[in-house]
């Protein structure tokens, strides 16, 4: 195969001879790389002197590729009738613009995408086609596009294809060129049956990826796959296992929960991980704990769960931010998720006093503003935040904002001052003590900073 680099005519005469030599060297290196890559596809042949590779057959017939993509069984049966044909390398030409840092220009490069019939059909879920190819000697563990057919089947949730491949002898722990085992590629709810199959065929549940050292449990937690997490834990997955960044699966779950509709699944994942022994205080290299992540993503349920199991409320990450800082910085992005609930939870469990300079972050959430102001003995001046309130928000909650201005730097009620004194005295024990006292519900809610304003 020849790789041709095409440059714009207007630049052709502007390069010195050295640039031409660099261009020739670059093309030669690309050709060598392509030759080595082709070598991965060469079938192995045992001899008296060991194992060698034989020259593979190549096909660039687009009609063959189209038949494999569509799962045209009749055509596939007519084309692939021998071991040599089913292990043929399928080449598809592609043309891409690539930036050459050495030449300092964009060049049009012709590349050959190399794949195999078994890989394509497994990726597409064409079970009968996979069965035909395997029956005619397809190499079940051959690397194609950097991975095996089992990788492709599991990544796309094609259970029947995965079952066939494993039955013939596909390696459930095969490593792709990117360092992943098939179990690492089970990243959607539809892949749960593939994950079960892999484990039943002795896939290693605690295998880590080569580069980032991520386990299947990390992957499942990151994607909020509660069924996968439950499955892996039942196969003795280590909830304390850390990746290269020093993070556990619990860190992965708390840092990935962003969409409100997925909150329920991620809560289940976190609860299962904690019940299996995950440490809620584990921080990665950036000293970001699960609580920092849950606050940054404004998930009140997970925040309460972490606090209930001993998360450190005032822990600082490498940037000096506490979990309170994380939620205050995220208020504007999560107004519909009631960020004030997280602020209340942190304050009731002993979060450090909030710097009045941070009130600007609460400007668009009157509920959060009320909670924070009710931790001060005096309402501070409004200069630092009042201009940050958008006109439409001010108009909607004008009575609330006007009341704050009127109370600025004036004495608060004796009841409020008593609440502040009690909070200061009890510190991190405040929430647990209040919960144990036999108090009227309305008084308990007052002590626990329930919002009193009407913000509908």
N, C-alpha and C positions, 0 to 999 in steps of 0.2 A: 504493500500500500504506500502511496506517495502522499506526503503532506505538503501542500503548497501554500506559501504565504504571499498574499497579494497586497501591495501597497498602492496608495493613490499616486497617479501619474505626476501630479504637481510636485511630489516630494522626491521623485525618482532620482533626479540629478543633483540633489542637495546633500547626499551622503558621501562621505569619504570612503576609501577602500576598506578601512578598518571596520566600518559599519557593515559592508557587504560580507566581510569575513565573519563578523559576529552573527549575521543573519544565517549564513551557511552553517555555522556551528550550532545555532539554535535549532535549525531544521533537522540537523543530524541527531541532536540529542532527543528531539521529539520522536524521530523515527526509531531510535534505540529504545525509548520508553515504550513505544507502541509494540515493538517486537517482543520486549519482555512481557508486556501485558498479554499478548497473544499466547505466550508460553503457559500462562495459567490454565488455558483451555485445553492444552495438549493432553490427551488421555494417557494414562500410565500403563506400562506393559512390563510384566515380570519377566526377568531373564535369569540365567544361571549366575549372573554377576550382580544381581540386585534389581532395582526398579528404575526403569528409564521412561522417557516420554517419547511418544511417536507423533509425527506431524499430523495435526488434525485436518479435517475437511472443513472448508469454508463455503458459505452460501450467502450471496448478496441479492438473491431473488426476492423482490418485494412481495410477490404473490404468496410466497411461503410464509413470510412474516405476517401478512394479512390473515392468512388461514389460521395461524397460531393465535393471533389476537382475538379473532372472532370465534374460535373453537369449532371450526369447520371439520368435524370428525371424519367425514368421507374423504376430504382432500388430504387430511393429515395421514390417514391410513394408506392412501396411494403414494404419498411422498416418503413417509418414514417406515421402511420395511426391513431395516437391518440395523445392527448395532452401530455401524459406522454412520448411517444416516441420522439416527436419533441423537447421536452425540456431535453432530455437525455444529460448527460455530455459525450463528446467524449474524451477519454484518449488515448494519443499516447506516448509510452515509448521513452525516449531519454537517452543516456549515455554521460556524460560530465566529462572531467577532471577539477577538481576545486582545487585551492590552499587553504589549510587550514593553516591560520596564527597561530592558536593555536597549531596544531600538527606539523607544520613546514614541510609539505610534500604535494605532489600532491596526490589526491585521486580520484578514479573513482566513480562518483555518478550517480545512476539511478534516473531519474526524470520523472514525468508524466506531459506532456503538456496537459492542460485541455482547451477544447474549446466547441463550440456548433454548431449544424447544421446550424442554421440561420446565425451565424457569418461567417462561412466558405463560404456559398453560396453568402452572401452579399459582402464579400471581393473579391470573384472571379467574381462577376457580373452575376451570374446565375439567371436571373430574374424569370423564370418560377418555378425554385426550391424554390426561396424565397416566391413566391406567394402560392405554395403548403404548405409550412411550416407554413406560417401565417394563411392560411385557416384552419389548424388543431390545432391552438392554441399556436403557438410558442410565447414565452415571448419576446415582441418586445424591451423591455428595459433592458433585462437581461445583466449582465456583463459577458463577455467571453474574456479571454486573457487580462483582465483589461479594456475592452472597450465594447461598445454596437455594434450591427450590423450596426447601422447608422454611427458610427465612421468609421467602416471598409469600408462601401460603399462610403462614401464621400472622404476618404483618397485616394481611388483608382479611383475616378471619375465615379462611376457607377450610373448615374443619375436615370435610371428607377428603380433600386433597392431602392435608397434613396426615390424616389417618393412613392413607395409602403409602405415603412416603416413609412414615415411621415403620410400617409393616414390612416394607422392602429392606429397611436397614438405614434409613436416614439418621444421621448423628444429631440427637437432640441438643448437644452441647457444641455444635460446630460454630466456629468463630468467623464472622465476616471480616472483610478487609478493614472495616471501620471499627472492629473490636466488639461486635455485638453477637450474643447468642440468640436463637429464635425467641426465647422467653422474654428477652429485652424488647422485642418488637411487638409484644401484645399490649397495645396502647389504647385500645378502644373497648367499650362494653361487648362488642361483637366477637372479641377474641377470647372470651372466657373459656369456651370449649377447647380451643387450641391450647390454651395454657394448661388445662386439665390433662389433655393428651400428652403434652410434653412431660409433665411431672410424672404421669403414669409410666412413661418410657425412660425414667431416670434422668430427666433434666435436672441440673444442679440449681436449686432454688436460691442459693446465696452466691452464685457466680457473679463476679464484677466485670464491668466492661474494662477494656485494656487501658483506655486513656483517662476517663473520668472516674473510674472505679465505682460505677453505679450498679446497684443490684436490681433485680426485677421488682423488689418491694419499693425501691425508690421510684421506679418508673410508674408502678401502679398508684402510688401515693400522689405523685405529681399530677397524674391525670384524673384523680378522684375516683378510681375504680375500686369501689368498696368490695365487690365480689372477688376481684383478683386479690386484694389485700387479705381478705378472709381466707381464701384458698392458700395463699403463700404462707400465712401464719400457721395454718393447719399442717403444712409440710415443714414446720420448724424454721421458717425464715427468721433471720436475726433483725429484730427491730432496732437494735443498738448499732448495727453496722453503719460505718461512715463512708462517704465518698471522698474523693480527693480534696474537696473543700472542707472536710470535717463535718459534713452535715448528715443527719440521719433521715429516714423516710418521713419522720414527723416534720422536720424542717422543710422537706420537699412539698408536703401537703399544704402546710401553712403559707408557704411562699407562692403557691400556684393558684389558690382559690380566689378568683377574680370575678367570675360571673355569678350574679345573685341566684340564678336558677340552679346552680351547681352547689350551693351552700350545704344542702342536706347531705349530699353524697360525701363531701369533704369532711363534714362533721362526723359522719359514721366512720370514715377512714381514721381520723384523728383519735376518736374514742377507742377503736380497736387497737391502734398502735400503743396508746397509753396503757390500756388494759393488759397489753402483752409485755409491758416493761419499758417502753420508750421513755427516755429522760426528757422532761419538758424544759430543762435548763440547758440542754446541749446547744452550744453556739459554734458556728463554723469559723473559718479563718477571719472573717470580717466581724466576728463577735455578734452576729445577728442571731438571736434566739427565735424559737417558734413564736413567742409572744410578740416580738418585733414585727414578724411577718404577718401574723394574724391581725395586728392593729393596722399595719400598712394597707391591708386589703379589706379592712372594715368588716370583719366577720364577728359580730358580738357573741354568737354561740360558742365558737371556738375559743375566743378570748376568755369567756367565763369558764370553759372546760379546763384551759391551761392554768388559770388562776386557782381553780378548785384543787388542782393537783400540784400546787406549789411553785408555779412559775414566778421568777423574780421580777417584781413589778417595776423596780427602779434600775434594772440592768442597763448598762450603756454599751452600744456597739462601738466599732472602731472610729466612727465619726462623732462619737459623743452623744448620740441620740438615745433616749429612753423609749420604751413602748408608747408613753404618752406623747412624746414628740412625733412619733410615727403616725398616730391617729390624728393629731392636730394638723399635721402637714397634709393628711389625706382627706380632711373634712370636705373640702370643696368638690372633690371627685366622687364622693359617696354620700351626697346629701339624702338620697332616697333610701339609704340603708341604715338610717338613724345612728349616725356616729356618736351622738350624745350618750347612747347606751354604753358604749365602750369607755367613754370618758368617765361615766358614773362608776362603772365596774372598777376601773383602775384607781380612781380616787377613794372609793370605799375600802380598797385593800391596801391603802397606804402609799399611793403614788405621791411623789414629792410635789410641793406647791408649784403651781404653774406661773411662770414669769408673765407679768402683764403684757410684755412685748408680743407674746404668742396670741393675744386676743384677736389680732388681725386675721389669724387663720380661722377664727370662729365667726367672722363677720357675716357670712352668708347663711349661717345656721343659728337662728335665734335660740333654739333648744340647747345647743352646745354652749352658746354664750351664757345662758341662764345658769347652767350647771357650774361652769367655771367661776362665774361671779359669786355664786353662793358658797364658794370656799374662801372668799376674802372677807375680812372683818369690815373693810371699807371699800366702796366702789371706786376704783382708780379713775383718773381722768381718761376721757374718751379719745383724746387726740391721736393715739397710736393706731386706732382701728376704725373710727367712725367713717373715714373717707373710703374705706374698702367695702362698705355696704352698697350694693347696686341700688339705683333708684327704685326699681320695681320691687326689690325685697323690702326696702325701707317703707314703701307705700303699703305693702301688704301687712307689715308688722309694725306700723308706725307707733301704735300705743306702747308696745314693748320697748322700742328704742328710746322713745321720749321719756319713759319712766326711768330708764337707766341714767339718762342725762340729768334728770331731776334729783336722783339719789347720789350723784357723784360727790364723793368726799364728805358725805353726811353720815351720822351715826346710824348703825343698823339696829334692828330690834333686839331686845334682851334675849329672846328665844333663839334668834340667829347666832348671837354671840356665844350663847351657851353651847350651841351645836358646834361652832368652830373650836371652842375650848375642848370639848369632848373628843373631837377628831384629832386635835393636836396631841392630846394626852394618850389616847389609845394607839395611834399610828397604824401599823400593819394589822393590829388585832381588832381594829374598829368593826369591820364587817361581821366577824365571827361573834363578837361580844353582843352587838345589837341583835343579831339573830337569836341569841339565847335568852334575851330579856323578854319578859312577859309584858309587852307594850301594845297599846291600841294600834291597829294597822295604819291609821292615818298618821300617828306620831312616828311610827317606824319608817314610813315612806318619807316623812319630812327629814328624819335623821339621815336617810340613805339618798338624799338629794334628788328625789323624784321631781320632774318638771311640774311646775304649777301653772305656767302660762298656757293660754289657749292659742295654739299655733296652727289651727286648721286653715 
